[in-house]
Amino acid sequence: MRFFHFVMKRFLIIVAMLATVNAYAQLNMTEEGRKLMLADYAITNLYVDSVDESSIVEAGIRAMIEKLDPHSSYMTPAEVKEMSENLDGNFDGIGIQFTMLRDTAYVLQTISGGPSEKCGIAAGDKIVFINDTLVAGKGMNASDIKNKLRGKRGTTVNLLVKRGGEQSLLPFKITRDQIPLYSVDAAYMVDKRIGYVKISRFAATTFEEFIEEVVRMIRFKRMKSLIIDLQGNGGGYMSAATHIANMLLDKGELIVYTEGRKSPRSEERAADRGLFRDGKLVILVDENSASASEILAGAVQDWDRGVIVGRRTFGKGLVQRPIQMPDGSMIKLTTARYYTPTGRSIQRPYDKGNKAYGMDLIERYNHGEMVSADSIRLDDSLKYYTFKNKRTVYGGGGIMPDCFIPLDTTRYSDFHRDIIAKGVLPRVATDYVEANRKTLTDTYKKEETFIEEFDVDNMLIDALCKAAEKENIAVAEEQLHRSLPLIKLQLKAMIGREIFDSSTFFKITNSANDALQRAIEIISNDEEYNSLLGVKQGK
């Protein structure tokens, strides 16, 4: 009798499975799709042990996507939320920038106009309690602290902070609000007529930030030429890049187009005459400039609008369409490719698999591309010509600069790499500011004074070496000597950022930015600027 019930139960399950398959067939699902659904149904209902169906489905999705291209991906609900915050340009929180220093959240600066600034939180404060929970010295990481500080706008969070020489903890009740995330890290005049804008990523607010800074420099600083720094900019929203391109190009000029197997050609053109169409323009790029950065650089290059300076860009030119899942997760599925106005594909090849694709930058370095333009491999079959001056440009992946800047490896060492990787350098800078904040702010009331007069002395370098030894980093004299100018520059920049803001950091480090210094030379020399753009004499 038991055997009969066992057989009947299995029979009914099989009937249900067949019914499910027939239902999917009526939805015009492919044979492979029905096979996948049947496999999931069978595992869930027939497998010997209980299974977590959610984890199996998730693993299946990830495995399928891995068989596609390097940029299609699956994101959990938490990853989707974090991505949205980074690109939407705002989140709900209390408005501070902090770093973890010996298991304690240390306030670097408050965001101007944000809830923390209004309540009196100050740079240098150490967060000890969050809502009666001790968070200092508990081994929490930055993500743990961030999650406790963020929350729905209008809600409150109670903090107890340790400030300087105060004996007791200071209480603060802060009402959370919308906090902006800026993508323009710095904007200033590098000389009396050349403006500089550093864009870290292309977010929802990037165009508005960019416009505000460019208009300010044109109106109040009489800017005539512009340098846009996209070094290290991994992309973001394409619309932000095309809006900026619209400022630089003439009405009707093609900015970018996309096309795919199931996606017909779609074009983006400049809508009107741009705000900055006539002044000299240089765009800085490197091997970490990708996607939207390459779209902007490619459009400027193809129309002979400006000079591209740096190293060959990353080569990410695949269009991802977001597909929302019911649980808040997302599949970012590649549906088309980006092409520059001349028809160049931005995407570099990935036919050798995702692992080889991921090693491409290392391979570029190993065969000398980062240090010598002569080592760059160019395919004559992928030769294109710019629209106005008929200069030769190349497709096949990434944007090749008009002026190559080699990677300066002379200042780097294993010692420098280790103090960066283990967070020693920023920690020493933070410790120094914490111990000397009043003296620093009294001495350097203006940013310009700090940049001109502050010097990283031997005592600070000694403190750095002692901190390195505590992290079991060997202090080799030759390596320290080789990296010392870079270490001093970065320490000064980090200290300046904590006293003033992020633009101070770039004003200091840019003194050693070879691409920027070369760009200034090019803009200042009419003959060289025109030569790089292929402008014929007398034109």
C-alpha positions in Angstrom: 0.0 0.0 0.0 2.9 2.4 0.9 4.5 1.6 -2.4 1.3 2.4 -4.2 1.1 5.8 -2.5 4.8 6.5 -3.2 4.2 5.7 -7.0 1.0 7.9 -7.1 2.8 10.8 -5.4 5.6 10.7 -7.9 3.1 10.3 -10.8 1.2 13.4 -9.6 4.5 15.4 -9.4 5.4 14.4 -12.9 1.9 15.3 -14.2 2.3 18.7 -12.5 5.8 19.1 -14.1 4.4 18.3 -17.5 1.5 20.7 -17.0 4.1 23.4 -16.1 6.1 22.7 -19.2 3.0 22.9 -21.3 2.1 26.2 -19.7 5.5 27.6 -20.5 5.2 26.3 -24.1 2.0 28.4 -24.5 4.1 31.5 -23.6 6.2 30.9 -26.7 9.2 29.9 -24.6 12.1 28.3 -26.4 13.0 24.6 -25.9 16.0 25.7 -23.9 13.8 28.0 -21.7 11.4 25.1 -21.0 14.4 22.9 -20.2 15.7 25.4 -17.7 12.3 25.8 -16.0 11.8 22.1 -15.8 15.2 21.6 -14.2 14.4 24.2 -11.5 11.0 22.6 -10.9 12.5 19.1 -10.6 15.3 20.2 -8.2 12.9 22.1 -6.0 10.3 19.2 -5.8 12.3 16.0 -6.2 15.8 16.6 -4.8 16.6 14.3 -1.8 17.2 17.2 0.6 15.5 20.5 1.1 17.0 23.3 -1.0 17.1 27.0 -0.9 15.4 27.7 -4.2 16.4 31.4 -4.2 20.1 30.6 -4.0 19.8 28.0 -6.7 18.1 30.4 -9.1 20.6 33.1 -8.2 23.5 30.8 -8.9 21.9 29.7 -12.2 21.5 33.3 -13.3 25.1 34.1 -12.4 26.4 31.0 -14.3 24.4 32.0 -17.4 25.7 35.6 -17.4 29.3 34.4 -17.0 28.9 32.7 -20.4 28.1 36.1 -22.0 30.4 39.2 -22.1 32.5 40.7 -19.3 30.1 43.5 -18.6 26.7 41.8 -18.3 26.1 41.2 -14.6 23.7 40.2 -11.9 23.3 42.5 -8.9 21.7 41.7 -5.5 19.1 44.2 -4.1 21.8 45.7 -1.8 24.2 46.2 -4.7 21.4 47.8 -6.8 20.7 50.2 -4.0 24.4 51.2 -3.6 24.8 51.6 -7.4 21.7 53.8 -7.5 23.0 56.0 -4.7 26.4 56.5 -6.4 24.9 57.4 -9.8 21.7 59.2 -8.7 23.9 61.7 -7.0 22.3 61.7 -3.5 21.3 59.5 -0.6 19.6 60.0 2.8 22.0 60.5 5.7 23.6 62.9 8.1 26.2 64.5 5.7 29.7 63.6 6.8 32.8 62.2 5.2 34.6 59.9 7.6 37.5 57.4 7.7 38.1 54.5 10.0 41.1 55.2 12.2 42.0 52.4 14.7 38.5 50.9 14.8 36.9 54.4 15.2 35.0 56.5 12.7 36.8 59.8 12.4 35.0 62.8 10.7 37.1 64.1 7.9 34.6 66.9 7.0 31.0 67.7 7.0 29.1 68.3 3.8 28.3 72.0 3.4 24.7 72.8 4.3 24.1 69.2 5.5 22.5 68.1 8.8 25.8 67.4 10.6 27.2 70.8 9.8 24.0 72.5 11.0 24.1 70.6 14.3 27.8 71.4 15.0 29.6 68.2 14.1 33.2 69.2 13.2 36.1 67.7 11.3 38.2 65.6 13.8 35.3 64.4 15.8 35.4 60.7 16.7 32.0 58.9 16.7 31.8 56.8 19.9 28.1 55.9 20.1 25.3 55.7 17.5 21.9 55.5 19.1 23.2 54.1 22.4 25.3 51.5 20.5 29.0 51.6 21.2 30.7 51.6 17.8 34.3 52.8 18.7 36.9 50.1 19.1 34.4 47.3 18.2 36.1 46.2 15.0 33.3 47.6 12.8 34.2 48.5 9.2 33.2 51.6 7.2 30.1 49.8 5.7 28.8 49.0 9.2 29.1 52.6 10.3 27.6 53.9 7.1 24.6 51.6 7.4 23.9 52.9 11.0 24.2 56.5 10.0 22.1 56.4 6.9 18.3 56.1 7.0 15.1 57.6 5.7 15.1 61.4 5.6 13.2 63.0 8.5 14.3 60.3 11.0 16.8 61.1 13.7 20.0 59.6 14.9 21.7 60.3 18.2 25.5 60.5 18.3 28.0 60.8 21.1 31.4 62.1 19.9 34.8 62.6 21.4 36.2 66.0 20.4 39.9 67.1 20.9 40.7 67.8 24.5 37.1 67.6 25.8 36.8 65.4 28.9 33.2 64.2 28.2 31.4 63.0 25.2 29.4 65.5 23.2 25.8 64.6 22.4 24.2 65.4 19.0 20.7 64.7 17.8 20.7 64.9 14.0 17.7 64.7 11.6 18.6 62.8 8.4 18.1 64.6 5.1 19.0 64.2 1.4 22.7 64.4 1.0 24.3 65.2 -2.4 27.1 63.1 -3.8 29.3 65.3 -6.0 31.0 63.9 -9.2 33.0 67.1 -10.0 35.9 66.7 -7.6 37.7 69.9 -8.5 37.2 73.0 -10.7 39.7 75.9 -10.7 41.8 78.1 -12.9 45.3 76.6 -13.5 46.4 80.0 -14.9 44.7 83.3 -15.8 42.9 81.8 -18.9 42.9 78.0 -18.6 40.2 76.3 -16.5 40.4 72.8 -15.1 37.5 70.4 -14.2 38.0 67.0 -12.7 35.1 64.6 -13.2 35.3 61.4 -11.1 32.2 59.6 -12.6 29.2 60.4 -14.7 26.2 60.6 -12.3 22.7 62.1 -12.6 24.0 65.5 -11.3 27.3 65.6 -13.3 26.0 67.9 -16.1 24.5 70.4 -13.7 27.7 70.4 -11.6 29.8 70.8 -14.7 27.7 73.7 -16.1 27.8 75.6 -12.9 31.6 75.4 -12.6 32.3 76.2 -16.3 29.9 79.2 -16.2 31.5 80.4 -13.0 35.0 80.3 -14.6 33.8 82.0 -17.8 31.9 84.7 -16.1 34.1 85.5 -13.1 37.5 84.2 -14.1 37.4 85.0 -17.8 38.3 81.4 -18.8 39.2 81.1 -22.5 40.5 77.4 -22.6 39.3 74.3 -20.8 40.9 71.1 -19.6 38.5 68.2 -18.7 40.2 65.6 -16.6 38.7 62.1 -17.1 41.7 60.1 -15.8 40.4 57.2 -13.7 36.7 58.0 -14.6 35.1 54.6 -15.1 31.9 55.9 -16.6 28.3 56.0 -15.4 25.3 57.5 -17.1 25.8 58.0 -20.8 23.3 60.9 -20.8 25.6 62.9 -18.5 28.5 62.5 -21.0 26.3 63.3 -24.0 25.0 66.5 -22.3 28.5 67.7 -21.8 29.4 66.8 -25.4 26.4 68.9 -26.4 28.1 71.9 -24.8 31.2 71.4 -26.9 29.9 70.5 -30.3 27.8 72.3 -32.9 24.1 71.6 -33.5 23.4 68.4 -35.4 26.9 66.9 -34.9 26.7 63.2 -34.0 27.9 62.4 -30.5 27.5 58.6 -30.3 25.3 55.8 -31.7 24.4 52.4 -30.5 23.5 49.3 -32.4 22.9 45.6 -31.5 21.5 42.3 -32.9 18.0 43.1 -31.4 18.6 46.9 -31.0 18.3 49.1 -34.1 20.7 52.0 -34.6 20.0 54.8 -32.2 21.8 58.2 -32.5 22.5 61.0 -30.0 23.3 64.4 -31.7 24.1 67.8 -30.3 20.9 69.7 -30.0 22.1 73.2 -30.2 25.2 75.3 -30.4 27.2 74.5 -27.3 28.1 76.9 -24.5 31.9 76.2 -24.9 32.3 75.7 -28.6 35.1 78.0 -29.6 37.7 77.9 -26.8 40.7 75.5 -26.8 39.9 72.1 -25.3 41.9 69.3 -23.9 40.6 66.1 -22.4 42.8 64.0 -20.2 42.4 60.2 -20.2 44.2 57.1 -19.1 43.8 53.3 -19.1 41.1 53.5 -16.4 38.9 56.0 -18.3 36.0 53.9 -19.6 32.5 53.9 -21.0 30.9 57.3 -20.8 34.4 58.9 -20.6 35.3 57.2 -23.9 32.1 58.4 -25.5 32.9 62.0 -24.6 36.6 61.7 -25.7 35.6 59.9 -28.9 33.1 62.5 -30.0 35.6 65.4 -29.3 38.3 63.6 -31.2 36.2 62.6 -34.2 35.0 66.1 -34.7 38.5 67.6 -34.2 37.0 69.7 -31.5 39.9 69.2 -29.0 43.1 67.4 -28.2 43.1 64.1 -26.3 46.0 63.7 -23.9 47.1 60.7 -21.9 47.1 56.9 -22.6 44.8 54.6 -24.4 41.5 54.3 -22.6 40.0 51.1 -21.1 37.8 50.0 -24.0 34.4 49.5 -22.6 31.8 50.1 -25.2 28.9 47.7 -24.4 25.4 49.0 -23.7 23.8 47.4 -20.6 20.0 47.3 -20.3 18.8 47.1 -16.6 16.2 44.3 -16.1 14.5 44.6 -12.7 13.7 41.4 -10.9 10.6 41.1 -8.5 12.8 40.9 -5.4 14.7 44.2 -6.2 17.7 42.4 -7.8 18.8 43.4 -11.3 20.3 41.9 -14.4 22.4 44.3 -16.4 22.3 42.7 -19.9 24.4 43.8 -22.8 22.1 44.7 -25.7 24.2 46.8 -28.0 27.6 48.4 -28.7 28.7 52.1 -28.5 30.2 53.6 -31.6 32.0 56.9 -32.0 30.7 59.3 -34.7 33.2 58.0 -37.3 31.9 54.4 -36.6 34.7 53.2 -34.3 33.7 50.5 -31.8 34.8 51.5 -28.3 34.7 48.0 -27.0 38.0 46.0 -27.0 37.8 42.3 -27.9 36.7 39.7 -25.3 36.7 36.6 -27.4 39.5 35.0 -25.4 37.3 34.8 -22.3 36.6 36.9 -19.2 39.9 36.0 -17.5 42.1 37.1 -20.4 39.9 40.3 -20.7 40.5 41.1 -17.0 44.2 40.7 -17.5 44.4 43.1 -20.5 45.7 46.1 -18.6 48.4 44.0 -17.0 49.3 42.7 -20.5 49.4 46.3 -21.8 51.9 47.2 -19.0 54.0 44.1 -19.6 54.5 44.7 -23.3 55.4 48.4 -22.7 52.3 50.2 -23.8 52.1 52.3 -20.6 55.6 53.7 -21.1 56.1 53.9 -24.8 53.8 54.9 -27.6 55.8 52.8 -30.0 54.7 49.6 -28.1 51.0 50.2 -28.9 49.6 47.7 -31.3 47.4 49.3 -34.0 45.4 47.5 -36.6 45.4 49.2 -40.1 42.2 47.4 -40.9 40.5 49.5 -38.1 41.7 52.9 -39.4 39.3 55.8 -39.5 39.5 59.5 -40.4 38.2 62.4 -38.4 35.5 64.5 -40.0 37.0 68.0 -40.4 40.8 67.6 -40.6 40.9 64.0 -41.8 43.3 62.8 -39.1 43.9 59.1 -38.7 42.3 57.5 -35.7 41.9 53.8 -34.8 39.1 51.6 -33.6 39.3 48.2 -32.1 39.0 49.2 -28.4 39.5 52.3 -26.4 40.4 55.8 -27.5 44.0 56.5 -28.6 45.2 59.9 -27.4 46.5 62.5 -29.8 49.4 63.2 -27.3 50.7 60.2 -25.5 51.9 60.6 -21.8 54.0 57.7 -20.5 53.3 56.3 -17.0 56.0 57.5 -14.7 57.2 54.4 -12.8 60.3 56.0 -11.3 58.6 57.3 -8.2 56.8 54.0 -7.3 58.2 51.2 -5.1 57.0 48.2 -3.1 57.2 50.4 0.0 54.8 53.0 -1.5 52.5 50.3 -2.7 52.3 48.7 0.8 51.7 51.9 2.7 48.8 52.7 0.3 47.4 49.2 0.4 47.4 49.0 4.2 46.1 52.6 4.7 49.2 53.8 6.4 49.5 57.0 4.4 46.0 58.4 5.0 46.1 57.3 8.6 49.4 59.2 9.3 47.9 62.3 7.6 44.7 62.0 9.7 46.7 61.6 12.9 48.8 64.6 12.1 45.8 66.8 11.5 44.1 65.5 14.7 47.1 66.4 16.8 47.7 69.8 15.1 44.4 71.0 13.8 44.3 74.3 15.8 47.8 75.2 14.8 47.2 74.3 11.2 43.9 76.3 10.9 45.4 79.3 12.7 48.5 79.3 10.5 46.9 78.5 7.2 43.7 80.5 7.1 43.7 80.5 3.3 44.1 77.5 1.0 46.6 79.4 -1.2 48.9 80.0 1.8 48.8 76.3 2.8 49.6 75.2 -0.8 52.6 77.6 -1.1 54.1 77.3 2.4 53.3 74.0 4.1 56.1 71.4 3.9 56.1 67.8 5.0 59.1 67.7 7.4 61.3 64.8 8.5 59.3 64.3 11.8 56.3 63.5 9.7 58.2 61.1 7.5 59.6 59.4 10.7 56.1 59.0 12.0 55.2 57.4 8.6 58.1 55.0 8.9 57.1 54.0 12.4 53.5 53.5 11.4 54.7 51.3 8.5 56.8 49.1 10.8 53.8 48.6 13.0 52.1 47.1 9.9 55.1 44.9 9.3 56.1 46.9 6.3 59.9 46.9 5.8 61.4 50.4 5.4 64.0 49.9 2.8 66.1 53.1 2.4 66.4 52.8 -1.4 62.7 52.4 -1.9 61.9 55.2 0.6 64.3 57.5 -1.1 62.8 56.7 -4.6 59.2 57.3 -3.5 59.9 60.2 -1.0 58.8 63.1 -3.4 55.6 61.3 -4.1 55.0 60.4 -0.5 55.5 64.0 0.6 53.2 65.3 -2.1 50.4 62.8 -1.2 50.7 63.5 2.5 50.5 67.2 1.9 47.5 66.7 -0.3 45.7 64.5 2.2 46.4 67.0 5.0 45.2 69.9 2.8 42.0 68.0 2.0 41.2 67.6 5.7 41.7 71.2 6.5 40.0 72.6 3.4 38.2 70.3 0.8 38.7 67.8 -2.0 39.7 70.5 -4.5 42.8 71.2 -2.4 43.9 67.6 -2.8 43.9 67.9 -6.6 45.5 71.4 -6.6 48.4 69.9 -4.8 48.7 66.5 -6.6 48.2 68.1 -10.0 51.6 69.7 -9.7 52.9 66.2 -10.5 50.2 65.3 -12.9 52.2 64.9 -16.1 49.2 64.8 -18.4 47.8 68.0 -16.9 51.2 69.8 -17.2 51.5 68.7 -20.8 48.0 69.8 -21.5 48.8 73.3 -20.2 51.8 73.4 -22.5 49.7 72.4 -25.5 47.0 74.9 -24.9 49.6 77.7 -24.4 51.2 76.9 -27.8 49.0 77.7 -30.7 51.2 76.0 -33.2 51.4 72.7 -31.3 47.7 72.7 -30.5 46.7 73.2 -34.1 49.3 70.7 -35.3 47.9 68.0 -33.0 44.4 68.7 -34.4 45.7 68.5 -37.9 44.8 72.1 -38.7 46.7 73.2 -41.9 48.7 76.4 -41.9 46.7 79.4 -42.6 43.4 77.6 -41.9 
